[in-house]
């Protein structure tokens, strides 16, 4: 990537609109087809606000932890980034993640940010891809651990956690194979670019990317394992938000409540609809239908969507617009020149 390039960032209005419309449509179906809206409003008035604000605190605090996932790998390439700056970037990236399919929109923003900080684009891509795969590995580990260690599960919920347990193991196998393929893919890329010549820009970019990625995974194993540990902590903090929302209804024992929070949180990652809108609510309804009254279940979905989706979109979107305006003016986050 040439330093003279000026990427034109645009607010992803289409993804934002799709996510909001689908989510609103699902809530409308719940309200007007399955439960009386007046009952939902009454239930929301009775819900303990301490659980709501506690959940919101953990969801937003997770941005601070998640920033260190990227910071850990960036330090391996010589970039030491302040924790608060990483938190700001991850807040904006979280906004893009929520309004793009498969929760994958935030990575490009982080690549661009690291590029502005001085990393070459192949190095920045290696950091983001490494951090992303570390995060997915941590998510799969957390899903497996929470599902495999449950001491008692209601009969109707057991199939969900069995599926999560074996799905997590399969996903870990895929992630491990992908990591191995990237590190050991030199011959494949040599063959792929042989006809274009060894000095092509694509071949040089790939070689630089592989070199950086291999450094992160092999020569810096300690940092990569630390990155996985940080990502694991991030998901624990993040899903504590959903755990607290469920705690407000007093259902099940703590271990099962947290396992349910993980189950609800995994769905958006694999959904083609921005923010997992619709799929997440559907899973919540299927799992909790026999436990909560209709008005309670609808209230939980409203509270959950507000904490993990609407408020983060509002805050993260504001940060994203702020960054776009500063970068368009040629400044970095702290106000200095971005050149």
ChimeraX attribute file (.defattr): number of C-alpha atoms within 10 A of each C-alpha:
attribute: neighborCount
match mode: 1-to-1
recipient: residues
	/A:1	10
	/A:2	7
	/A:3	11
	/A:4	7
	/A:5	7
	/A:6	9
	/A:7	9
	/A:8	8
	/A:9	14
	/A:10	9
	/A:11	12
	/A:12	14
	/A:13	10
	/A:14	12
	/A:15	20
	/A:16	19
	/A:17	13
	/A:18	17
	/A:19	23
	/A:20	19
	/A:21	13
	/A:22	17
	/A:23	23
	/A:24	15
	/A:25	14
	/A:26	17
	/A:27	19
	/A:28	13
	/A:29	11
	/A:30	22
	/A:31	19
	/A:32	10
	/A:33	10
	/A:34	12
	/A:35	17
	/A:36	14
	/A:37	17
	/A:38	11
	/A:39	16
	/A:40	20
	/A:41	15
	/A:42	13
	/A:43	16
	/A:44	18
	/A:45	11
	/A:46	9
	/A:47	18
	/A:48	13
	/A:49	13
	/A:50	12
	/A:51	19
	/A:52	20
	/A:53	15
	/A:54	16
	/A:55	26
	/A:56	25
	/A:57	16
	/A:58	20
	/A:59	24
	/A:60	21
	/A:61	16
	/A:62	24
	/A:63	23
	/A:64	20
	/A:65	22
	/A:66	26
	/A:67	24
	/A:68	24
	/A:69	29
	/A:70	27
	/A:71	19
	/A:72	22
	/A:73	26
	/A:74	23
	/A:75	13
	/A:76	18
	/A:77	16
	/A:78	10
	/A:79	15
	/A:80	13
	/A:81	17
	/A:82	11
	/A:83	14
	/A:84	13
	/A:85	14
	/A:86	22
	/A:87	20
	/A:88	19
	/A:89	22
	/A:90	28
	/A:91	27
	/A:92	26
	/A:93	23
	/A:94	25
	/A:95	28
	/A:96	28
	/A:97	24
	/A:98	29
	/A:99	29
	/A:100	23
	/A:101	20
	/A:102	18
	/A:103	22
	/A:104	20
	/A:105	20
	/A:106	21
	/A:107	21
	/A:108	14
	/A:109	19
	/A:110	21
	/A:111	22
	/A:112	16
	/A:113	20
	/A:114	21
	/A:115	18
	/A:116	18
	/A:117	16
	/A:118	15
	/A:119	19
	/A:120	20
	/A:121	20
	/A:122	22
	/A:123	24
	/A:124	28
	/A:125	22
	/A:126	24
	/A:127	30
	/A:128	24
	/A:129	16
	/A:130	24
	/A:131	26
	/A:132	19
	/A:133	19
	/A:134	25
	/A:135	23
	/A:136	20
	/A:137	23
	/A:138	23
	/A:139	25
	/A:140	23
	/A:141	19
	/A:142	20
	/A:143	25
	/A:144	22
	/A:145	14
	/A:146	21
	/A:147	27
	/A:148	15
	/A:149	12
	/A:150	13
	/A:151	8
	/A:152	10
	/A:153	14
	/A:154	9
	/A:155	7
	/A:156	10
	/A:157	14
	/A:158	14
	/A:159	12
	/A:160	14
	/A:161	20
	/A:162	14
	/A:163	13
	/A:164	22
	/A:165	22
	/A:166	15
	/A:167	15
	/A:168	22
	/A:169	16
	/A:170	12
	/A:171	17
	/A:172	19
	/A:173	12
	/A:174	13
	/A:175	17
	/A:176	12
	/A:177	11
	/A:178	13
	/A:179	17
	/A:180	13
	/A:181	12
	/A:182	15
	/A:183	16
	/A:184	13
	/A:185	12
	/A:186	15
	/A:187	8
	/A:188	12
	/A:189	15
	/A:190	15
	/A:191	10
	/A:192	12
	/A:193	16
	/A:194	13
	/A:195	9
	/A:196	12
	/A:197	12
	/A:198	13
	/A:199	11
	/A:200	12
	/A:201	12
	/A:202	13
	/A:203	18
	/A:204	14
	/A:205	17
	/A:206	16
	/A:207	17
	/A:208	17
	/A:209	21
	/A:210	21
	/A:211	16
	/A:212	21
	/A:213	26
	/A:214	20
	/A:215	17
	/A:216	24
	/A:217	18
	/A:218	12
	/A:219	12
	/A:220	16
	/A:221	13
	/A:222	12
	/A:223	19
	/A:224	22
	/A:225	15
	/A:226	17
	/A:227	26
	/A:228	24
	/A:229	16
	/A:230	22
	/A:231	28
	/A:232	24
	/A:233	18
	/A:234	26
	/A:235	21
	/A:236	20
	/A:237	22
	/A:238	26
	/A:239	24
	/A:240	23
	/A:241	28
	/A:242	30
	/A:243	23
	/A:244	23
	/A:245	27
	/A:246	24
	/A:247	17
	/A:248	15
	/A:249	16
	/A:250	11
	/A:251	13
	/A:252	15
	/A:253	11
	/A:254	14
	/A:255	16
	/A:256	20
	/A:257	20
	/A:258	23
	/A:259	24
	/A:260	26
	/A:261	23
	/A:262	24
	/A:263	21
	/A:264	20
	/A:265	19
	/A:266	18
	/A:267	19
	/A:268	22
	/A:269	19
	/A:270	14
	/A:271	18
	/A:272	15
	/A:273	22
	/A:274	28
	/A:275	35
	/A:276	26
	/A:277	27
	/A:278	21
	/A:279	19
	/A:280	22
	/A:281	25
	/A:282	14
	/A:283	15
	/A:284	20
	/A:285	19
	/A:286	11
	/A:287	17
	/A:288	17
	/A:289	14
	/A:290	12
	/A:291	12
	/A:292	16
	/A:293	12
	/A:294	20
	/A:295	21
	/A:296	22
	/A:297	24
	/A:298	28
	/A:299	25
	/A:300	26
	/A:301	20
	/A:302	18
	/A:303	21
	/A:304	23
	/A:305	20
	/A:306	15
	/A:307	24
	/A:308	21
	/A:309	22
	/A:310	19
	/A:311	16
	/A:312	21
	/A:313	25
	/A:314	12
	/A:315	15
	/A:316	24
	/A:317	22
	/A:318	14
	/A:319	19
	/A:320	26
	/A:321	15
	/A:322	14
	/A:323	20
	/A:324	17
	/A:325	14
	/A:326	18
	/A:327	22
	/A:328	15
	/A:329	12
	/A:330	13
	/A:331	16
	/A:332	19
	/A:333	15
	/A:334	9
	/A:335	11
	/A:336	10
	/A:337	13
	/A:338	17
	/A:339	12
